[in-house]
């Protein structure tokens, strides 16, 4: 599996595995579906629940701080949360890797 953390990320190297683990936990616990409606946009459907929207918003806000090329849109729906992730063409491979990691991690039990 390739990594989705790009070299342009400003998060300190020692903190990057922790952030990846946060996304892995989100995907493992909440990812219900994904699609790629456009080449530079990934759409994730996350199961809802108490505090999930806030958790997602906080996580993507922190990710935007270190990887400003991501554009995250969080859209709460009655049964789920839709998370759209967009990148510029220079970071398409990062989006490819993020999609790969999300789908590989979905439904996996955490240790």
C-alpha positions as a Markdown table, in Angstrom:
| # | Residue | x | y | z |
|---|---|---|---|---|
| 1 | Unk | 0.0 | 0.0 | 0.0 |
| 2 | Unk | 1.4 | 3.4 | -0.9 |
| 3 | Unk | 1.5 | 6.3 | 1.5 |
| 4 | Unk | -0.8 | 9.3 | 1.1 |
| 5 | Unk | 1.3 | 11.7 | 3.1 |
| 6 | Unk | 3.0 | 13.9 | 0.5 |
| 7 | Unk | 6.4 | 15.5 | 0.9 |
| 8 | Unk | 4.7 | 18.9 | 0.9 |
| 9 | Unk | 3.0 | 18.1 | 4.2 |
| 10 | Unk | 4.2 | 20.5 | 7.0 |
| 11 | Unk | 3.1 | 18.3 | 9.9 |
| 12 | Unk | 6.2 | 17.2 | 11.8 |
| 13 | Unk | 7.5 | 13.8 | 10.7 |
| 14 | Unk | 7.0 | 12.4 | 14.1 |
| 15 | Unk | 3.4 | 13.3 | 14.1 |
| 16 | Unk | 2.5 | 12.0 | 10.7 |
| 17 | Unk | 2.0 | 8.4 | 11.8 |
| 18 | Unk | -0.4 | 9.6 | 14.5 |
| 19 | Unk | -2.5 | 11.5 | 11.9 |
| 20 | Unk | -2.6 | 8.6 | 9.6 |
| 21 | Unk | -3.8 | 6.4 | 12.5 |
| 22 | Unk | -6.6 | 8.9 | 13.1 |
| 23 | Unk | -7.7 | 8.6 | 9.5 |
| 24 | Unk | -7.4 | 4.8 | 9.6 |
| 25 | Unk | -9.6 | 4.7 | 12.7 |
| 26 | Unk | -12.2 | 6.9 | 11.0 |
| 27 | Unk | -12.2 | 4.7 | 7.9 |
| 28 | Unk | -12.2 | 1.4 | 9.8 |
| 29 | Unk | -15.1 | 2.5 | 12.0 |
| 30 | Unk | -17.2 | 4.7 | 9.7 |
| 31 | Unk | -16.5 | 4.3 | 6.0 |
| 32 | Unk | -19.7 | 3.0 | 4.3 |
| 33 | Unk | -18.8 | 3.9 | 0.7 |
| 34 | Unk | -16.6 | 5.8 | -1.6 |
| 35 | Unk | -16.7 | 7.1 | -5.2 |
| 36 | Unk | -14.6 | 9.1 | -7.5 |
| 37 | Unk | -17.1 | 11.3 | -9.3 |
| 38 | Unk | -14.3 | 13.4 | -10.7 |
| 39 | Unk | -10.6 | 12.8 | -11.3 |
| 40 | Unk | -9.6 | 15.3 | -8.6 |
| 41 | Unk | -12.5 | 14.6 | -6.1 |
| 42 | Unk | -13.1 | 11.7 | -3.8 |
| 43 | Unk | -16.4 | 11.3 | -2.1 |
| 44 | Unk | -16.6 | 9.3 | 1.1 |
| 45 | Unk | -19.8 | 8.3 | 2.9 |
| 46 | Unk | -19.3 | 7.8 | 6.6 |
| 47 | Unk | -21.8 | 6.3 | 9.0 |
| 48 | Unk | -23.2 | 8.9 | 11.5 |
| 49 | Unk | -23.5 | 8.8 | 15.2 |
| 50 | Unk | -23.1 | 11.0 | 18.2 |
| 51 | Unk | -20.1 | 13.3 | 17.9 |
| 52 | Unk | -19.0 | 11.9 | 14.5 |
| 53 | Unk | -19.6 | 15.1 | 12.5 |
| 54 | Unk | -17.6 | 17.1 | 15.0 |
| 55 | Unk | -14.8 | 14.5 | 15.0 |
| 56 | Unk | -14.6 | 14.6 | 11.2 |
| 57 | Unk | -14.7 | 18.4 | 11.1 |
| 58 | Unk | -11.9 | 18.7 | 13.7 |
| 59 | Unk | -9.7 | 16.1 | 11.9 |
| 60 | Unk | -10.0 | 17.6 | 8.4 |
| 61 | Unk | -9.4 | 21.1 | 9.8 |
| 62 | Unk | -6.1 | 19.9 | 11.3 |
| 63 | Unk | -5.3 | 18.2 | 8.1 |
| 64 | Unk | -6.0 | 21.4 | 6.1 |
| 65 | Unk | -3.5 | 23.2 | 8.3 |
| 66 | Unk | -0.6 | 21.0 | 7.3 |
| 67 | Unk | -1.7 | 20.0 | 3.8 |
| 68 | Unk | -3.3 | 23.2 | 2.3 |
| 69 | Unk | -3.8 | 21.6 | -1.1 |
| 70 | Unk | -6.7 | 19.5 | 0.3 |
| 71 | Unk | -10.2 | 21.0 | 0.2 |
| 72 | Unk | -12.6 | 19.2 | 2.5 |
| 73 | Unk | -16.3 | 19.6 | 2.5 |
| 74 | Unk | -18.3 | 17.9 | 5.3 |
| 75 | Unk | -22.0 | 17.5 | 4.6 |
| 76 | Unk | -24.2 | 16.0 | 7.3 |
| 77 | Unk | -27.2 | 13.9 | 6.1 |
| 78 | Unk | -29.8 | 12.2 | 8.2 |
| 79 | Unk | -28.2 | 8.8 | 8.3 |
| 80 | Unk | -24.6 | 9.6 | 7.3 |
| 81 | Unk | -21.9 | 12.2 | 6.7 |
| 82 | Unk | -20.6 | 12.9 | 3.3 |
| 83 | Unk | -16.9 | 13.9 | 3.1 |
| 84 | Unk | -15.7 | 15.3 | -0.2 |
| 85 | Unk | -12.0 | 15.7 | -0.7 |
| 86 | Unk | -10.6 | 17.7 | -3.6 |
| 87 | Unk | -7.0 | 18.3 | -4.6 |
| 88 | Unk | -5.2 | 20.1 | -7.4 |
| 89 | Unk | -3.8 | 18.2 | -10.4 |
| 90 | Unk | -0.3 | 18.2 | -8.8 |
| 91 | Unk | -1.6 | 16.1 | -5.9 |
| 92 | Unk | -3.8 | 13.6 | -7.8 |
| 93 | Unk | -1.5 | 10.7 | -6.8 |
| 94 | Unk | -2.0 | 11.7 | -3.1 |
| 95 | Unk | -5.8 | 11.4 | -3.6 |
| 96 | Unk | -5.3 | 8.1 | -5.3 |
| 97 | Unk | -3.3 | 6.8 | -2.4 |
| 98 | Unk | -5.8 | 8.2 | 0.2 |
| 99 | Unk | -8.7 | 6.4 | -1.6 |
| 100 | Unk | -6.7 | 3.2 | -1.7 |
| 101 | Unk | -5.9 | 3.4 | 2.0 |
| 102 | Unk | -9.5 | 4.3 | 2.9 |
| 103 | Unk | -11.0 | 1.4 | 1.1 |
| 104 | Unk | -8.4 | -1.1 | 2.3 |
| 105 | Unk | -8.9 | 0.1 | 5.9 |
| 106 | Unk | -12.7 | 0.2 | 5.8 |
| 107 | Unk | -14.3 | -2.3 | 8.1 |
| 108 | Unk | -11.0 | -3.5 | 9.5 |
| 109 | Unk | -11.0 | -4.2 | 13.2 |
| 110 | Unk | -8.7 | -2.0 | 15.3 |
| 111 | Unk | -6.2 | -3.7 | 17.6 |
